[in-house]
Each structure stands twice: as structure tokens, then as C-alpha cells.
Amino acid sequence: MIIEVTKLNDTKILVNADAIECIEETPDTVVMFRSGRKIIIKESRQEIKNLVKSYMND
């Protein structure tokens, strides 16, 4: 399952939602992957949750 997110520099990237381990708001939204990699994105935790739910319902 691939979702599109926006990094802080306005670059849009596609991420594998199945590889996400957890998402924190600190207040920036930090996505942590199972590989140990972390990225900071503009979308909120709730927006990511909605993207994943929307994708699963299609």
C-alpha cells in the first residue's frame, strides 16, 4: 500500500504504508519505519491515518 506524503521542503514522496512502524507528533509529524529510518512530514498523524483507511476501503 503506497501513500503520498509531503516532506518539510515541499517534496512529495511515496511511502509504503505497510513499512511504517509508528507515527509521532512532536509537534512535527515523524514517521518511523521498520528499517529504523525516520522522516518528518507536513501531514498530521490523523491525515496519514485517513489516507491509509481510504486506501484500504477502495
MARKE-754322 format. One record per residue: residue number from 1; residue in one letter; x, y, z of N, C-alpha, C, O in turn. Coordinates in steps of 0.02 Angstrom, whole numbers. Layout:
<pts>
guvo / pase / nX / nY / nZ / caX / caY / caZ / cX / cY / cZ / oX / oY / oZ
NUM / a / X / Y / Z / X / Y / Z / X / Y / Z / X / Y / Z;
...
</pts>
This chain:
<pts>
guvo / pase / nX / nY / nZ / caX / caY / caZ / cX / cY / cZ / oX / oY / oZ
1 / m / 42 / -58 / 0 / 0 / 0 / 0 / 45 / 62 / 0 / 84 / 72 / 47;
2 / i / 40 / 101 / -51 / 81 / 161 / -60 / 39 / 223 / -47 / -16 / 229 / -73;
3 / i / 65 / 270 / -6 / 31 / 333 / 6 / 80 / 390 / -9 / 141 / 382 / -4;
4 / e / 52 / 448 / -28 / 93 / 506 / -43 / 94 / 553 / 17 / 42 / 569 / 45;
5 / v / 154 / 574 / 37 / 162 / 622 / 92 / 208 / 679 / 69 / 240 / 674 / 17;
6 / t / 209 / 732 / 109 / 248 / 791 / 91 / 301 / 804 / 145 / 286 / 812 / 204;
7 / k / 364 / 805 / 123 / 419 / 821 / 169 / 417 / 897 / 184 / 381 / 934 / 151;
8 / l / 455 / 918 / 234 / 454 / 988 / 254 / 478 / 1036 / 200 / 460 / 1094 / 201;
9 / n / 518 / 1011 / 153 / 542 / 1053 / 98 / 494 / 1053 / 39 / 513 / 1074 / -17;
10 / d / 433 / 1030 / 50 / 378 / 1027 / 0 / 388 / 974 / -53 / 352 / 973 / -103;
11 / t / 436 / 930 / -44 / 446 / 874 / -90 / 394 / 820 / -75 / 387 / 798 / -18;
12 / k / 358 / 799 / -127 / 309 / 745 / -119 / 345 / 679 / -130 / 384 / 672 / -177;
13 / i / 333 / 631 / -85 / 363 / 565 / -92 / 309 / 511 / -81 / 258 / 523 / -49;
14 / l / 323 / 453 / -108 / 279 / 396 / -98 / 311 / 351 / -46 / 371 / 336 / -50;
15 / v / 271 / 328 / 2 / 298 / 282 / 53 / 253 / 220 / 57 / 193 / 222 / 44;
16 / n / 285 / 166 / 75 / 249 / 103 / 85 / 219 / 105 / 155 / 256 / 100 / 204;
17 / a / 154 / 112 / 160 / 121 / 117 / 224 / 130 / 54 / 266 / 127 / 56 / 327;
18 / d / 139 / -3 / 233 / 150 / -65 / 270 / 216 / -66 / 306 / 225 / -106 / 353;
19 / a / 263 / -24 / 286 / 329 / -21 / 317 / 332 / 27 / 376 / 383 / 31 / 411;
20 / i / 278 / 64 / 388 / 276 / 112 / 443 / 268 / 75 / 509 / 224 / 33 / 517;
21 / e / 313 / 91 / 556 / 308 / 61 / 622 / 264 / 104 / 668 / 220 / 78 / 702;
22 / c / 277 / 170 / 668 / 235 / 215 / 707 / 242 / 286 / 683 / 288 / 303 / 645;
23 / i / 195 / 328 / 704 / 195 / 398 / 686 / 186 / 439 / 750 / 141 / 425 / 790;
24 / e / 229 / 489 / 759 / 225 / 532 / 818 / 216 / 605 / 796 / 240 / 625 / 743;
25 / e / 181 / 643 / 836 / 176 / 715 / 826 / 213 / 748 / 885 / 192 / 742 / 942;
26 / t / 268 / 784 / 870 / 312 / 808 / 923 / 331 / 881 / 920 / 385 / 893 / 946;
27 / p / 300 / 932 / 896 / 238 / 936 / 860 / 244 / 917 / 786 / 193 / 904 / 755;
28 / d / 305 / 916 / 758 / 311 / 892 / 689 / 290 / 819 / 685 / 297 / 782 / 734;
29 / t / 266 / 798 / 628 / 246 / 729 / 619 / 307 / 689 / 597 / 336 / 702 / 544;
30 / v / 326 / 641 / 637 / 384 / 599 / 624 / 359 / 528 / 608 / 324 / 497 / 648;
31 / v / 377 / 504 / 550 / 359 / 436 / 529 / 420 / 392 / 540 / 474 / 406 / 513;
32 / m / 411 / 339 / 578 / 465 / 291 / 590 / 449 / 226 / 555 / 395 / 198 / 562;
33 / f / 499 / 203 / 516 / 490 / 142 / 478 / 523 / 83 / 513 / 566 / 92 / 556;
34 / r / 502 / 23 / 495 / 530 / -37 / 525 / 605 / -43 / 513 / 640 / -75 / 552;
35 / s / 629 / -12 / 461 / 701 / -14 / 445 / 742 / 30 / 492 / 804 / 25 / 493;
36 / g / 708 / 72 / 531 / 743 / 118 / 575 / 747 / 189 / 547 / 764 / 235 / 583;
37 / r / 730 / 197 / 484 / 731 / 263 / 452 / 674 / 305 / 479 / 621 / 279 / 496;
38 / k / 686 / 371 / 484 / 635 / 418 / 506 / 631 / 475 / 456 / 681 / 496 / 428;
39 / i / 570 / 499 / 444 / 561 / 559 / 404 / 512 / 605 / 439 / 467 / 582 / 475;
40 / i / 520 / 670 / 428 / 473 / 719 / 455 / 431 / 744 / 397 / 456 / 762 / 344;
41 / i / 365 / 744 / 408 / 319 / 762 / 354 / 271 / 817 / 377 / 264 / 831 / 437;
42 / k / 238 / 849 / 329 / 191 / 903 / 343 / 122 / 877 / 366 / 89 / 910 / 406;
43 / e / 102 / 820 / 340 / 36 / 794 / 357 / 33 / 775 / 431 / 84 / 756 / 461;
44 / s / -26 / 780 / 459 / -35 / 761 / 529 / -42 / 685 / 535 / -52 / 650 / 485;
45 / r / -37 / 660 / 596 / -47 / 589 / 609 / -117 / 568 / 586 / -125 / 514 / 557;
46 / q / -166 / 611 / 599 / -235 / 595 / 580 / -242 / 592 / 504 / -278 / 550 / 478;
47 / e / -209 / 637 / 468 / -213 / 637 / 395 / -184 / 572 / 367 / -212 / 543 / 320;
48 / i / -129 / 549 / 396 / -99 / 486 / 373 / -146 / 428 / 388 / -155 / 383 / 346;
49 / k / -176 / 429 / 446 / -224 / 377 / 464 / -281 / 376 / 414 / -302 / 322 / 392;
50 / n / -307 / 435 / 396 / -362 / 439 / 347 / -340 / 414 / 278 / -379 / 381 / 244;
51 / l / -279 / 430 / 257 / -254 / 406 / 192 / -252 / 330 / 190 / -272 / 299 / 141;
52 / v / -228 / 300 / 244 / -223 / 227 / 247 / -292 / 196 / 247 / -305 / 147 / 212;
53 / k / -338 / 225 / 286 / -406 / 199 / 289 / -441 / 205 / 221 / -475 / 159 / 199;
54 / s / -430 / 262 / 188 / -460 / 273 / 123 / -434 / 222 / 72 / -472 / 195 / 32;
55 / y / -369 / 210 / 74 / -338 / 163 / 28 / -365 / 92 / 40 / -377 / 55 / -8;
56 / m / -374 / 74 / 103 / -398 / 7 / 119 / -471 / -3 / 99 / -492 / -59 / 86;
57 / n / -510 / 51 / 97 / -581 / 46 / 80 / -593 / 45 / 5 / -648 / 30 / -18;
58 / d / -542 / 61 / -35 / -550 / 61 / -108 / -549 / -9 / -137 / -555 / -17 / -198;
</pts>
